[in-house]
Structure formats: C-alpha cells, structure tokens
C-alpha cells in the first residue's frame, strides 16, 4: 500500500481549481498526445487530427481496392448458376465484403467520413449481390431463370436413342395375330 494521504492530495487539487475562474478553465486545453488523447477520450483540435500523406494514401488505396473488387463482380466471367461456380462466386463476394470492412475500419480509425461511407457502400453492395444468389436457394425469395433454387447442378438426362440412328439396330414393332 502507498503512504499517500489522498485526502490531502484531493484538498490541494480542490484549492487549485478554486483559484481558477470557470472561463479560464473552460478555455484552457491540456496538451494532448495523439494516442493518449484518443485513448483518454479527449477531443483533439482539428489541426492535430489531420491525416498525413502516407495515411491518406493507405486509406484511399484500401478504398480503391474494395471499389475495384465490387465493380469487377459485375463482370464475373464464369457461370454461377450452381455447383462449384456458385461457391467460387460466393467466396469472391466474401472477399469484396472483407475488403470493404477493412477499408471501413481504417477510415473509422482515421476519422475519414467520406471514405468510411464509401467503404460501407461496398459492404452493402457485396451483401446485396450475395443475397441475390442465396435467398432464392433458401426459399426466401422467388426463384427466377437466372437465380434457380438449387445449390448443386444436376446432369441432364441422357438422350434416348432414336430409331434409325446409325449404330443402333432398327427394330420394328411386332404385331401379334388375333
């Protein structure tokens, strides 16, 4: 245990605060460190919260990557109706959502509002594209031709041989006498 008499220490602080007027106390801001002030919940003055060029480049690089991935999903070159093509497409959507969240968290930390909003729009875009594929398959949305209700592809039935095709014996129906 420490030997500090807290009653005496608090009395000193009260005496110092009593000697300062309320206007002076409200005007004076203690010097704050960048990390300590945010951790303590103290608002930083506008000049201290500006981004450096390196931080801004990092934020906009993350945002550009997320936006690029989101736009690229419109031009997906492979079939995604069912089977492995569908699962690869959904995996790519998870990457888009993850990139949007990564950008949004960085923008939140640096208090970049516009970047944060655009990042959240990328997340919403990825969720929308995913919902378009998943909801008809789980029975929540009405299926359409482009969005079927099956997860796995079924192979089409084998065509039945037509009479008279080469390589097949030609059979004629037998008539039974009456």
C-alpha positions as a Python dict, from the first residue, in 0.01 Angstrom:
ca = {
    (1, 'X'): (0, 0, 0),
    (2, 'X'): (118, 351, -69),
    (3, 'X'): (169, 602, 206),
    (4, 'X'): (-3, 883, 14),
    (5, 'X'): (-274, 1064, 205),
    (6, 'X'): (-539, 1104, -64),
    (7, 'X'): (-749, 1343, 141),
    (8, 'X'): (-462, 1594, 147),
    (9, 'X'): (-389, 1546, -225),
    (10, 'X'): (-753, 1599, -320),
    (11, 'X'): (-770, 1906, -96),
    (12, 'X'): (-471, 2056, -285),
    (13, 'X'): (-642, 1990, -619),
    (14, 'X'): (-965, 2147, -495),
    (15, 'X'): (-772, 2453, -378),
    (16, 'X'): (-600, 2491, -719),
    (17, 'X'): (-928, 2451, -905),
    (18, 'X'): (-1093, 2703, -676),
    (19, 'X'): (-833, 2967, -762),
    (20, 'X'): (-907, 2945, -1137),
    (21, 'X'): (-1222, 3103, -1281),
    (22, 'X'): (-1465, 2887, -1478),
    (23, 'X'): (-1400, 3082, -1800),
    (24, 'X'): (-1025, 3024, -1779),
    (25, 'X'): (-1077, 2659, -1701),
    (26, 'X'): (-1308, 2613, -2000),
    (27, 'X'): (-1070, 2795, -2239),
    (28, 'X'): (-753, 2614, -2146),
    (29, 'X'): (-694, 2278, -2310),
    (30, 'X'): (-427, 2049, -2181),
    (31, 'X'): (-160, 1942, -2430),
    (32, 'X'): (-257, 1604, -2566),
    (33, 'X'): (-63, 1330, -2735),
    (34, 'X'): (-216, 1172, -3041),
    (35, 'X'): (-256, 826, -2895),
    (36, 'X'): (-308, 920, -2531),
    (37, 'X'): (-576, 1176, -2609),
    (38, 'X'): (-782, 934, -2813),
    (39, 'X'): (-742, 665, -2550),
    (40, 'X'): (-848, 908, -2276),
    (41, 'X'): (-1149, 1030, -2478),
    (42, 'X'): (-1019, 1387, -2516),
    (43, 'X'): (-1119, 1560, -2838),
    (44, 'X'): (-823, 1666, -3048),
    (45, 'X'): (-806, 2007, -3209),
    (46, 'X'): (-865, 1998, -3588),
    (47, 'X'): (-500, 2059, -3677),
    (48, 'X'): (-383, 1759, -3476),
    (49, 'X'): (-631, 1518, -3637),
    (50, 'X'): (-524, 1580, -3998),
    (51, 'X'): (-405, 1282, -4196),
    (52, 'X'): (-50, 1256, -4316),
    (53, 'X'): (7, 1189, -4685),
    (54, 'X'): (105, 831, -4609),
    (55, 'X'): (-211, 768, -4406),
    (56, 'X'): (-430, 922, -4676),
    (57, 'X'): (-261, 712, -4944),
    (58, 'X'): (-321, 399, -4737),
    (59, 'X'): (-687, 485, -4686),
    (60, 'X'): (-751, 560, -5050),
    (61, 'X'): (-559, 250, -5162),
    (62, 'X'): (-780, 31, -4946),
    (63, 'X'): (-1089, 205, -5073),
    (64, 'X'): (-977, 175, -5438),
    (65, 'X'): (-913, -198, -5391),
    (66, 'X'): (-1255, -253, -5234),
    (67, 'X'): (-1433, -44, -5501),
    (68, 'X'): (-1244, -221, -5779),
    (69, 'X'): (-1342, -562, -5647),
    (70, 'X'): (-1703, -453, -5609),
    (71, 'X'): (-1724, -325, -5965),
    (72, 'X'): (-1543, -630, -6101),
    (73, 'X'): (-1817, -854, -5962),
    (74, 'X'): (-2050, -705, -6225),
    (75, 'X'): (-1828, -854, -6494),
    (76, 'X'): (-1788, -1203, -6342),
    (77, 'X'): (-1687, -1416, -6643),
    (78, 'X'): (-1786, -1762, -6519),
    (79, 'X'): (-2115, -1941, -6476),
    (80, 'X'): (-2253, -1901, -6126),
    (81, 'X'): (-2589, -2075, -6150),
    (82, 'X'): (-2494, -2380, -5945),
    (83, 'X'): (-2216, -2606, -5824),
    (84, 'X'): (-1855, -2502, -5789),
    (85, 'X'): (-1905, -2186, -5998),
    (86, 'X'): (-2163, -2064, -5748),
    (87, 'X'): (-1942, -2138, -5449),
    (88, 'X'): (-1642, -1963, -5606),
    (89, 'X'): (-1863, -1661, -5680),
    (90, 'X'): (-1988, -1651, -5321),
    (91, 'X'): (-1628, -1679, -5199),
    (92, 'X'): (-1534, -1381, -5415),
    (93, 'X'): (-1825, -1189, -5262),
    (94, 'X'): (-1687, -1266, -4916),
    (95, 'X'): (-1357, -1112, -5032),
    (96, 'X'): (-1542, -799, -5151),
    (97, 'X'): (-1723, -767, -4818),
    (98, 'X'): (-1398, -823, -4629),
    (99, 'X'): (-1217, -557, -4833),
    (100, 'X'): (-1500, -313, -4767),
    (101, 'X'): (-1487, -382, -4394),
    (102, 'X'): (-1108, -348, -4392),
    (103, 'X'): (-1136, -9, -4560),
    (104, 'X'): (-1423, 98, -4331),
    (105, 'X'): (-1231, 15, -4013),
    (106, 'X'): (-925, 209, -4131),
    (107, 'X'): (-1141, 505, -4229),
    (108, 'X'): (-1314, 496, -3890),
    (109, 'X'): (-982, 500, -3706),
    (110, 'X'): (-860, 800, -3905),
    (111, 'X'): (-1195, 980, -3886),
    (112, 'X'): (-1231, 993, -4266),
    (113, 'X'): (-1609, 1017, -4301),
    (114, 'X'): (-1644, 1007, -4681),
    (115, 'X'): (-1407, 713, -4714),
    (116, 'X'): (-1595, 534, -4438),
    (117, 'X'): (-1931, 585, -4611),
    (118, 'X'): (-1797, 461, -4945),
    (119, 'X'): (-1647, 157, -4773),
    (120, 'X'): (-1978, 74, -4613),
    (121, 'X'): (-2143, 111, -4955),
    (122, 'X'): (-1902, -155, -5088),
    (123, 'X'): (-2000, -382, -4800),
    (124, 'X'): (-2370, -326, -4877),
    (125, 'X'): (-2305, -397, -5247),
    (126, 'X'): (-2138, -729, -5163),
    (127, 'X'): (-2421, -828, -4930),
    (128, 'X'): (-2676, -737, -5198),
    (129, 'X'): (-2506, -949, -5462),
    (130, 'X'): (-2479, -1237, -5218),
    (131, 'X'): (-2844, -1208, -5118),
    (132, 'X'): (-2941, -1220, -5485),
    (133, 'X'): (-2781, -1563, -5510),
    (134, 'X'): (-2856, -1709, -5168),
    (135, 'X'): (-3213, -1601, -5090),
    (136, 'X'): (-3386, -1793, -5373),
    (137, 'X'): (-3195, -2106, -5271),
    (138, 'X'): (-3303, -2090, -4908),
    (139, 'X'): (-3667, -2030, -5001),
    (140, 'X'): (-3695, -1666, -4901),
    (141, 'X'): (-3712, -1504, -5245),
    (142, 'X'): (-3897, -1602, -5562),
    (143, 'X'): (-3671, -1800, -5796),
    (144, 'X'): (-3619, -1677, -6150),
    (145, 'X'): (-3450, -1817, -6454),
    (146, 'X'): (-3113, -1659, -6369),
    (147, 'X'): (-3140, -1744, -5998),
    (148, 'X'): (-3253, -2105, -5954),
    (149, 'X'): (-3333, -2281, -5627),
    (150, 'X'): (-3066, -2550, -5638),
    (151, 'X'): (-2716, -2531, -5498),
    (152, 'X'): (-2570, -2821, -5696),
    (153, 'X'): (-2602, -2879, -6068),
    (154, 'X'): (-2790, -3183, -6187),
    (155, 'X'): (-2680, -3351, -6505),
    (156, 'X'): (-2937, -3351, -6784),
    (157, 'X'): (-3097, -3689, -6861),
    (158, 'X'): (-2922, -3898, -7125),
    (159, 'X'): (-3093, -3866, -7461),
    (160, 'X'): (-3282, -4178, -7566),
    (161, 'X'): (-3170, -4328, -7897),
    (162, 'X'): (-3399, -4251, -8189),
    (163, 'X'): (-3495, -4529, -8428),
    (164, 'X'): (-3293, -4523, -8744),
    (165, 'X'): (-2981, -4363, -8598),
    (166, 'X'): (-2654, -4509, -8717),
    (167, 'X'): (-2503, -4769, -8488),
    (168, 'X'): (-2838, -4870, -8339),
    (169, 'X'): (-3026, -5178, -8453),
    (170, 'X'): (-3351, -5087, -8614),
    (171, 'X'): (-3645, -5258, -8456),
    (172, 'X'): (-3995, -5267, -8582),
    (173, 'X'): (-4286, -5335, -8358),
    (174, 'X'): (-4413, -5695, -8383),
    (175, 'X'): (-4779, -5749, -8446),
    (176, 'X'): (-4941, -6029, -8267),
    (177, 'X'): (-5201, -6229, -8454),
    (178, 'X'): (-5554, -6215, -8320),
}
